[in-house]
């Protein structure tokens, strides 16, 4: 069904825009910025800040006949509204005229900003929102540039911890846009914030008898246009203009939430949601923001081991390769690995004549929103790569039995902790266990050889989420010294297994090989920003426990 378009004149130029848009969204088509605070594309319209005022006119009609009225020169006469109107609350219509730049509109914006700044503290140098504050930006671009206010400012509460200490509320910076109120209603499902008092004493507050225990409450921080709501964990850690933004995909679950990874000098400081209308809109869970913490802790594996003693990574890799060459191999892949890695593991398994396994032990509750029951980001990649044919079991008891009867003498394990999946300590004596992963667990400490690998933040790759949507993420930081490259490790194993000497492939060459071998993948595995939904009809008989909704919420501007 074709989208209906209407012609709208914006600052003297005609544009074709989708019918039903409000004026703010229509102006985006023309590359015209309409400053606003309270409006949010994914929230109901409040129309409270009044910063988006524009002049609006519609084709004039004769009241008696309804016929269009023409000017003397034959052009359409425009009936202008007597006063500016809010762009967020006005839908476009055929023939509408919009003026966003005039002396009247400039005065309106200056007046609104002047009123907002009357009681606003001038603490931009120490405000944690500096660098991404809408009030700061708009005051510079549209403000008066000087203050005429000489009275004493109202003093409101500062530095109040709310939401179980996750958020710091500074009331004196609040501009009463009501975004936090509407976000909590939509994501939390109930009122968490509300307005109290009146006039210049008006302020936002948290309902005292309602616990703020939602896993989505930090979305109010992302969307607060000023420094009224800040995340305690990130507060005063780093100025945002020093940070590099890298596109990521949350590894918290199979929902595949799109994220921005904020880093500086190989240190990740925070994770925030990245817009994808087909997956997570502009939201993410609170728990998904801190998945990088375990890779900055003592849990991180950075040193290779042989027989529980530290070794150089190169020698440990050589030793592991020799062990694999003995035969009787089983490979345990992980839902945290990229599609490229799983594809190479499938080929390695063919060369080694090895059995392959994946597990679904990381199961939890599905919140019906952006945290799926499957706590791995790429279990479906195992199906596409050919490692899985049916939904995997929650443990590796079957593989452990083969180790005990001697039919499997070597287990090559990626990222999984075998001791929590049906293996016991004696199994590490019965077979040669080679562990390759980024976290130091009991398997890594007991394995014959342990090889440190990059985390998901230290490489680029492809994951397939619960919608069978192929999504790409980029490398955000470098791996610590001593950590091996995934492709180098797999290719070292592959050279021994195949008896061929070949160079380690690039990411692009692996993707070309994948797209040639797997028909459902796009050419060269090139995917658009929102990802590419794969034809998963061949896996329709697999009983996946997750919901497969196409997206979490819809645009609700109204």
Rosetta blueprint (number, residue, H / E / L):
1 X L
2 X L
3 X L
4 X L
5 X E
6 X E
7 X E
8 X E
9 X E
10 X E
11 X L
12 X L
13 X E
14 X E
15 X E
16 X E
17 X E
18 X E
19 X L
20 X L
21 X L
22 X E
23 X H
24 X H
25 X H
26 X H
27 X H
28 X H
29 X H
30 X L
31 X L
32 X L
33 X L
34 X L
35 X L
36 X L
37 X L
38 X L
39 X L
40 X L
41 X L
42 X L
43 X L
44 X L
45 X L
46 X L
47 X L
48 X L
49 X L
50 X L
51 X L
52 X L
53 X E
54 X E
55 X E
56 X E
57 X E
58 X E
59 X E
60 X L
61 X E
62 X L
63 X L
64 X L
65 X L
66 X L
67 X L
68 X E
69 X L
70 X E
71 X L
72 X L
73 X L
74 X L
75 X L
76 X E
77 X L
78 X E
79 X E
80 X E
81 X L
82 X L
83 X L
84 X L
85 X E
86 X E
87 X L
88 X L
89 X L
90 X L
91 X E
92 X L
93 X L
94 X L
95 X L
96 X L
97 X E
98 X E
99 X E
100 X L
101 X L
102 X L
103 X H
104 X H
105 X H
106 X H
107 X H
108 X H
109 X H
110 X H
111 X H
112 X H
113 X H
114 X H
115 X H
116 X H
117 X H
118 X L
119 X L
120 X L
121 X L
122 X L
123 X L
124 X H
125 X H
126 X H
127 X L
128 X L
129 X L
130 X L
131 X L
132 X L
133 X L
134 X H
135 X H
136 X H
137 X H
138 X H
139 X H
140 X H
141 X H
142 X H
143 X L
144 X L
145 X L
146 X L
147 X L
148 X L
149 X L
150 X L
151 X L
152 X L
153 X L
154 X L
155 X L
156 X L
157 X L
158 X L
159 X L
160 X E
161 X E
162 X E
163 X L
164 X L
165 X L
166 X L
167 X E
168 X E
169 X E
170 X L
171 X H
172 X H
173 X H
174 X L
175 X L
176 X L
177 X L
178 X L
179 X H
180 X H
181 X H
182 X H
183 X H
184 X H
185 X H
186 X H
187 X H
188 X H
189 X L
190 X L
191 X L
192 X L
193 X E
194 X E
195 X E
196 X E
197 X L
198 X L
199 X H
200 X H
201 X H
202 X L
203 X E
204 X E
205 X E
206 X E
207 X L
208 X L
209 X L
210 X L
211 X L
212 X L
213 X L
214 X L
215 X L
216 X L
217 X L
218 X L
219 X H
220 X H
221 X H
222 X H
223 X H
224 X L
225 X L
226 X L
227 X L
228 X L
229 X E
230 X E
231 X E
232 X L
233 X L
234 X L
235 X L
236 X L
237 X L
238 X L
239 X L
240 X H
241 X H
242 X H
243 X L
244 X E
245 X E
246 X E
247 X E
248 X E
249 X E
250 X L
251 X L
252 X L
253 X L
254 X L
255 X L
256 X L
257 X L
258 X E
259 X E
260 X E
261 X E
262 X E
263 X E
264 X E
265 X L
266 X L
267 X E
268 X E
269 X E
270 X E
271 X E
272 X E
273 X E
274 X L
275 X L
276 X E
277 X L
278 X L
279 X L
280 X L
281 X E
282 X L
283 X L
284 X L
285 X L
286 X L
287 X H
288 X H
289 X H
290 X H
291 X L
292 X L
293 X H
294 X H
295 X H
296 X H
297 X L
298 X L
299 X L
300 X E
301 X L
302 X L
303 X L
304 X E
305 X E
306 X E
307 X L
308 X L
309 X E
310 X E
311 X E
312 X L
313 X H
314 X H
315 X H
316 X H
317 X H
318 X H
319 X H
320 X H
321 X H
322 X H
323 X H
324 X H
325 X L
326 X L
327 X L
328 X L
329 X E
330 X E
331 X E
332 X E
333 X L
334 X L
335 X L
336 X L
337 X L
338 X L
339 X H
340 X H
341 X H
342 X H
343 X H
344 X H
345 X H
346 X H
347 X H
348 X H
349 X H
350 X H
351 X H
352 X H
353 X L
354 X L
355 X E
356 X E
357 X E
358 X L
359 X L
360 X L
361 X L
362 X L
363 X E
364 X L
365 X L
366 X L
367 X L
368 X L
369 X L
370 X L
371 X L
372 X L
373 X L
374 X E
375 X L
376 X L
377 X L
378 X L
379 X H
380 X H
381 X H
382 X H
383 X H
384 X H
385 X L
386 X L
387 X L
388 X L
389 X L
390 X L
391 X L
392 X L
393 X L
394 X L
395 X L
396 X L
397 X H
398 X H
399 X H
400 X H
401 X H
402 X H
403 X H
404 X H
405 X L
406 X L
407 X L
408 X L
409 X L
410 X E
411 X E
412 X E
413 X E
414 X E
415 X L
416 X L
417 X L
418 X H
419 X H
420 X H
421 X L
422 X L
423 X L
424 X L
425 X L
426 X L
427 X H
428 X H
429 X H
430 X H
431 X L
432 X E
433 X E
434 X E
435 X E
436 X E
437 X E
438 X L
439 X E
440 X L
441 X L
442 X H
443 X H
444 X H
445 X H
446 X H
447 X L
448 X L
449 X E
450 X E
451 X E
452 X E
453 X E
454 X L
455 X L
456 X H
457 X H
458 X H
459 X L
460 X L
461 X E
462 X E
463 X E
464 X E
465 X L
466 X L
467 X L
468 X L
469 X E
470 X E
471 X E
472 X E
473 X E
474 X L
475 X L
476 X L
477 X L
478 X L
479 X L
480 X L
481 X L
482 X L
483 X L
484 X E
485 X L
486 X H
487 X H
488 X H
489 X H
490 X H
491 X H
492 X H
493 X H
494 X H
495 X H
496 X H
497 X H
498 X H
499 X L
500 X L
501 X L
502 X L
503 X L
504 X L
505 X L
506 X L
507 X H
508 X H
509 X H
510 X H
511 X H
512 X H
513 X H
514 X H
515 X H
516 X H
517 X H
518 X L
519 X L
520 X L
521 X L
522 X L
523 X H
524 X H
525 X H
526 X L
527 X L
528 X L
529 X L
530 X L
531 X L
532 X E
533 X E
534 X L
535 X L
536 X L
537 X H
538 X H
539 X H
540 X L
541 X L
542 X L
543 X L
544 X L
545 X L
546 X L
547 X L
548 X L
549 X L
550 X L
551 X L
552 X L
553 X L
554 X L
555 X L
556 X L
557 X L
558 X L
